[in-house]
Amino acid sequence: MEIRDIPASSTTFRRGTFYRHLAVVFGLQLLALLVIAVLGVTGLIPLGIMFGLIVIASVLAWLAARRPWLQVTRLAYAVEAWDEQQPELGAWQIRQLPAHTDADVAVLSQRLKDFSHRIADYNRRERDFTRDASHELRSPLTVIKMSADLLADEPMLNEPGHRSVQRIKRASREMEALVEALLILARESDKGLGVEDFVVNDVLKRELDAARDLLEGQPIVLQLDEPVRFALRGSPRVFAVLCWQLIRNACQQAEQGTIVITVMPGMVMVANRSGADGAVDRHGFELAIAQRISERFAWPLELQTRDDHWHVARIRFPQPLLADNL
């Protein structure tokens, strides 16, 4: 079977070359061993020479059988040393394959080359998107927040105007958190996320202060319980976004009442209670983002709805640190 869909090479490769090569090698080896055995049995050559010839024939057969596999080894080294930011597999070129190369190896080489180009293009699009989105989305959000703060300080603004400003501030904060979450998930790697040691309790306090400002006027109370303090090695931005999504989801579920955020050993728990009559059980976009972040950074997220109408979300952190050392 001829393979003609490899544009990088004008050579026509055939399937089964590798197996035919092995068949020839081992056939010649078997013939050589039979001849050597006959010569040894008939006494034409000493036994020592016979065994020496058998070893030589076996080594030559192994070297001959190993030769076609050298192209696979070269390809493996090229893939191992490949830089994902580059579209080429190093110095590997399909046109350098010998004419007797098996077509399966040639097809594998071509597809790996195509795959390397796709990965490089994907990485370029990721960089362009995160850079452009970070600038083009955050800049107008900053303008909206500053304008809302100026309006809030306007002495002539009436009560309905103040409520409208609060809604604008709340929507801009939610949009800012959403943009932050999407940018985090858009990155293939964790580079640029500012990995450091941080105290979980301190980050939660900052997020709750911001959330209380946005919930002003709503019948929802945010309560932080801190039986313990612990730290993490990671990105405080990612942790803050994850907690914010869970708090916002709890606000959507509760609509009123108390939302309790509890810091436990190696775990943060967000709990809210819905009314007994027609309990609200919304699993919206915020929870979907939280689940994706938890999977991405290996922070398991557990969800539970108890019989007493409490909705509980637990984030577990496999490797907590001591907060006293920070």
PLY file of the C-alpha trace (Angstrom):
ply
format ascii 1.0
element vertex 326
property float x
property float y
property float z
element edge 325
property int vertex1
property int vertex2
end_header
0.00 0.00 0.00
1.47 3.35 -1.03
1.24 6.46 1.14
1.14 9.65 -0.91
-0.36 12.16 1.55
2.94 13.36 3.04
3.67 16.72 1.41
6.96 17.27 3.21
8.61 14.45 1.32
8.68 13.38 -2.30
9.54 9.81 -1.27
6.85 7.16 -1.58
6.70 5.05 1.57
5.13 1.62 1.76
3.37 -0.09 4.62
4.80 -3.37 5.88
8.42 -2.44 5.13
9.36 -2.96 8.77
7.80 -6.43 8.92
9.33 -7.48 5.60
12.71 -6.32 6.85
12.32 -8.37 10.04
11.21 -11.40 8.04
14.30 -11.19 5.83
16.64 -10.65 8.79
15.31 -13.53 10.86
15.06 -15.78 7.79
18.75 -15.18 7.01
19.59 -15.68 10.69
17.74 -19.01 10.74
19.50 -20.11 7.54
22.90 -19.11 8.95
22.22 -20.98 12.20
21.19 -24.10 10.30
24.36 -23.99 8.18
26.53 -23.45 11.26
24.75 -26.28 13.10
25.26 -28.70 10.17
28.94 -27.77 9.92
29.34 -28.29 13.66
27.50 -31.61 13.77
29.42 -33.04 10.80
32.71 -31.99 12.43
33.75 -29.63 9.68
34.29 -26.87 12.28
35.18 -27.15 15.97
32.43 -26.64 18.54
34.11 -23.49 19.88
34.10 -21.89 16.43
30.51 -23.05 15.91
29.31 -21.32 19.08
31.31 -18.22 18.14
29.67 -18.11 14.71
26.23 -18.49 16.33
26.94 -15.49 18.58
28.20 -13.44 15.62
25.14 -14.31 13.53
22.81 -13.41 16.41
24.53 -10.04 16.97
24.42 -9.22 13.26
20.72 -10.15 13.15
20.01 -7.92 16.17
21.85 -4.98 14.59
20.02 -5.47 11.30
16.63 -5.74 13.05
17.39 -2.66 15.14
18.14 -0.44 12.16
14.53 0.33 11.09
13.67 1.24 14.69
16.29 4.01 14.72
13.83 6.37 12.98
11.29 5.83 15.78
14.01 6.52 18.34
14.98 9.74 16.55
11.37 10.84 16.47
10.97 10.07 20.19
14.01 12.20 21.04
12.65 15.04 18.88
9.27 14.92 20.67
10.97 14.79 24.08
13.06 17.88 23.31
10.20 19.74 21.62
9.41 23.26 22.81
5.62 23.69 22.72
6.05 27.35 21.83
7.74 26.37 18.57
5.87 24.89 15.59
8.67 22.54 14.56
9.93 19.36 16.22
13.46 20.70 16.57
15.74 19.59 13.74
13.41 16.74 12.77
12.42 16.81 9.11
10.28 14.19 7.41
12.17 14.62 4.16
15.22 13.21 5.94
13.57 9.80 6.38
15.26 7.07 4.31
13.32 5.67 1.39
13.00 2.27 3.09
11.21 3.74 6.12
7.90 2.11 6.93
4.88 4.18 5.97
3.48 3.96 9.52
6.53 5.81 10.83
6.21 8.41 8.07
2.51 8.98 8.81
3.25 9.25 12.53
5.96 11.80 11.79
3.65 13.88 9.59
0.81 13.85 12.10
3.13 14.81 14.95
4.43 17.67 12.86
0.87 18.85 12.16
0.05 18.49 15.85
3.08 20.59 16.84
1.89 23.37 14.51
-1.60 23.23 16.02
-0.24 23.39 19.58
2.00 26.34 18.70
-0.94 28.15 17.09
-3.09 27.38 20.13
-0.45 28.79 22.49
-0.18 31.93 20.36
-3.97 32.42 20.37
-4.03 31.87 24.13
-1.39 34.56 24.68
-3.14 36.96 22.34
-6.54 36.38 23.93
-5.41 36.69 27.53
-3.37 39.81 26.73
-6.10 41.52 24.70
-8.96 40.46 26.94
-7.08 41.52 30.04
-6.62 45.01 28.62
-9.80 45.50 26.61
-12.14 44.18 29.32
-10.48 45.47 32.46
-10.00 49.02 31.18
-13.71 49.81 30.67
-14.54 48.05 33.95
-12.08 50.34 35.73
-13.74 53.38 34.15
-17.19 52.12 35.20
-16.05 51.56 38.80
-14.42 54.99 39.05
-17.49 56.69 37.57
-19.77 54.81 39.97
-17.64 55.91 42.94
-17.85 59.53 41.77
-21.60 59.29 41.37
-21.97 57.75 44.82
-20.27 60.82 46.34
-22.52 63.24 44.47
-24.50 65.19 47.14
-27.41 65.95 44.80
-28.05 62.27 44.04
-31.43 61.08 45.34
-32.26 57.72 46.89
-33.24 55.96 43.64
-30.01 57.25 42.14
-28.01 55.77 45.00
-29.71 52.41 44.48
-28.88 52.55 40.79
-25.24 53.34 41.57
-25.12 50.38 43.93
-26.47 48.12 41.21
-23.84 49.44 38.81
-21.08 48.79 41.34
-22.42 45.32 42.05
-22.64 44.45 38.36
-19.13 45.79 37.64
-17.69 43.79 40.56
-19.41 40.64 39.34
-18.19 41.26 35.80
-14.67 41.85 37.09
-14.73 38.55 38.97
-16.12 36.78 35.90
-13.40 38.20 33.64
-10.77 37.18 36.17
-12.15 33.65 36.33
-12.34 33.28 32.55
-8.79 34.57 32.11
-7.55 32.06 34.69
-9.31 29.19 32.92
-8.18 30.40 29.49
-4.52 29.95 30.39
-3.11 26.55 29.52
-0.38 26.88 32.15
-0.26 28.48 35.59
2.43 30.97 34.58
1.77 34.55 35.52
-0.64 33.73 38.34
1.68 34.91 41.11
2.29 31.74 43.14
3.10 32.55 46.77
2.36 31.54 50.35
-0.80 33.26 51.62
-3.11 32.96 54.62
-6.56 31.75 53.62
-8.31 33.70 56.37
-6.85 37.04 55.26
-7.95 36.58 51.66
-11.43 35.56 52.77
-11.78 38.67 54.93
-10.94 40.92 51.98
-13.41 39.12 49.73
-16.16 39.27 52.35
-15.61 43.01 52.90
-16.04 43.59 49.16
-19.09 41.30 49.06
-20.75 43.10 51.99
-20.41 46.41 50.17
-22.14 44.94 47.14
-24.88 43.30 49.22
-25.77 46.58 50.93
-29.53 46.90 51.06
-30.14 43.19 50.53
-31.44 40.91 53.31
-28.33 38.75 53.29
-25.73 38.55 56.08
-22.23 37.17 55.49
-20.67 35.52 58.52
-17.06 34.30 58.79
-16.24 31.61 61.35
-12.52 30.97 61.94
-11.96 28.02 64.28
-8.53 27.63 62.67
-6.09 29.51 60.46
-4.06 27.93 57.70
-2.10 28.97 54.62
-1.65 27.71 51.09
1.05 27.66 48.47
-0.57 28.92 45.30
-2.21 31.94 43.71
-4.26 34.13 46.07
-6.06 35.51 42.99
-7.26 32.03 42.02
-8.34 31.28 45.58
-10.18 34.60 45.83
-12.00 34.03 42.53
-13.00 30.51 43.57
-14.38 31.67 46.92
-16.15 34.62 45.31
-17.94 32.31 42.87
-19.13 30.09 45.74
-20.25 33.08 47.82
-22.11 34.54 44.84
-23.75 31.19 44.15
-24.82 31.00 47.81
-26.33 34.49 47.53
-28.30 33.36 44.49
-29.59 30.34 46.40
-30.37 32.06 49.71
-31.88 35.36 48.48
-32.13 36.24 52.17
-30.80 35.09 55.54
-27.26 34.22 56.62
-24.42 32.77 54.59
-21.76 31.17 56.78
-18.17 30.83 55.57
-16.19 28.52 57.85
-12.43 27.95 57.85
-11.63 24.42 58.98
-8.36 22.43 58.90
-7.43 22.20 55.23
-10.94 23.16 54.13
-13.22 26.15 53.50
-16.98 25.64 53.76
-19.69 27.93 52.38
-23.19 27.19 53.70
-26.54 28.87 53.19
-30.07 27.95 54.17
-33.04 28.31 51.87
-36.62 28.57 53.02
-38.53 25.45 53.93
-41.31 26.32 51.49
-40.00 25.77 48.00
-36.28 25.50 48.68
-34.13 27.22 46.14
-31.53 24.96 44.57
-29.81 26.92 41.82
-26.59 25.59 40.33
-25.75 28.40 37.96
-22.82 29.70 36.00
-20.90 30.67 39.15
-20.86 27.09 40.40
-19.78 25.80 36.99
-16.79 28.17 37.04
-15.97 27.14 40.63
-16.00 23.46 39.65
-13.68 24.09 36.69
-11.24 26.05 38.87
-11.27 23.34 41.54
-10.50 20.68 38.92
-7.80 22.80 37.31
-5.90 23.40 40.56
-6.68 20.06 42.26
-8.75 21.63 45.05
-11.66 19.16 45.35
-15.10 20.77 45.57
-17.91 18.91 47.33
-21.58 19.93 47.19
-24.25 18.82 49.62
-27.94 19.65 50.20
-29.05 18.56 53.66
-32.55 17.69 54.85
-32.71 20.90 56.91
-32.49 22.94 53.66
-28.84 23.86 54.15
-26.76 23.98 50.96
-23.10 23.30 51.69
-20.05 23.70 49.43
-16.71 22.43 50.73
-13.31 23.14 49.18
-10.57 20.81 50.34
-6.89 21.69 50.07
-4.63 18.62 50.07
-1.46 20.43 51.21
-2.28 23.17 53.75
0.50 25.14 55.45
0.83 26.58 58.94
-0.32 30.19 59.06
1.95 30.95 62.04
5.00 30.78 59.79
3.79 33.69 57.59
0 1
1 2
2 3
3 4
4 5
5 6
6 7
7 8
8 9
9 10
10 11
11 12
12 13
13 14
14 15
15 16
16 17
17 18
18 19
19 20
20 21
21 22
22 23
23 24
24 25
25 26
26 27
27 28
28 29
29 30
30 31
31 32
32 33
33 34
34 35
35 36
36 37
37 38
38 39
39 40
40 41
41 42
42 43
43 44
44 45
45 46
46 47
47 48
48 49
49 50
50 51
51 52
52 53
53 54
54 55
55 56
56 57
57 58
58 59
59 60
60 61
61 62
62 63
63 64
64 65
65 66
66 67
67 68
68 69
69 70
70 71
71 72
72 73
73 74
74 75
75 76
76 77
77 78
78 79
79 80
80 81
81 82
82 83
83 84
84 85
85 86
86 87
87 88
88 89
89 90
90 91
91 92
92 93
93 94
94 95
95 96
96 97
97 98
98 99
99 100
100 101
101 102
102 103
103 104
104 105
105 106
106 107
107 108
108 109
109 110
110 111
111 112
112 113
113 114
114 115
115 116
116 117
117 118
118 119
119 120
120 121
121 122
122 123
123 124
124 125
125 126
126 127
127 128
128 129
129 130
130 131
131 132
132 133
133 134
134 135
135 136
136 137
137 138
138 139
139 140
140 141
141 142
142 143
143 144
144 145
145 146
146 147
147 148
148 149
149 150
150 151
151 152
152 153
153 154
154 155
155 156
156 157
157 158
158 159
159 160
160 161
161 162
162 163
163 164
164 165
165 166
166 167
167 168
168 169
169 170
170 171
171 172
172 173
173 174
174 175
175 176
176 177
177 178
178 179
179 180
180 181
181 182
182 183
183 184
184 185
185 186
186 187
187 188
188 189
189 190
190 191
191 192
192 193
193 194
194 195
195 196
196 197
197 198
198 199
199 200
200 201
201 202
202 203
203 204
204 205
205 206
206 207
207 208
208 209
209 210
210 211
211 212
212 213
213 214
214 215
215 216
216 217
217 218
218 219
219 220
220 221
221 222
222 223
223 224
224 225
225 226
226 227
227 228
228 229
229 230
230 231
231 232
232 233
233 234
234 235
235 236
236 237
237 238
238 239
239 240
240 241
241 242
242 243
243 244
244 245
245 246
246 247
247 248
248 249
249 250
250 251
251 252
252 253
253 254
254 255
255 256
256 257
257 258
258 259
259 260
260 261
261 262
262 263
263 264
264 265
265 266
266 267
267 268
268 269
269 270
270 271
271 272
272 273
273 274
274 275
275 276
276 277
277 278
278 279
279 280
280 281
281 282
282 283
283 284
284 285
285 286
286 287
287 288
288 289
289 290
290 291
291 292
292 293
293 294
294 295
295 296
296 297
297 298
298 299
299 300
300 301
301 302
302 303
303 304
304 305
305 306
306 307
307 308
308 309
309 310
310 311
311 312
312 313
313 314
314 315
315 316
316 317
317 318
318 319
319 320
320 321
321 322
322 323
323 324
324 325
